[in-house]
Amino acid sequence: MDFDHDIMTIEELADYLRMQKVTIYKHVQEGKIPAFKVGGAWRFKRSTIDKWIEEQEHKK
């Protein structure tokens, strides 16, 4: 998968994080993963996801 672009679909994020799409949907609906909607479809900004990953690594 090519992650050169900054905006990802849920499928691309699932590949990027190596998670199931259903798990991504659950976390997004619970506000655990930063996301925004475009025309009713969830989108994810890669730079925001990368920052979120860094924050998750430092949580205790």
Order of alpha helices (4+ residues) and beta strands (2+ residues): beta-alpha-alpha-beta-beta-alpha
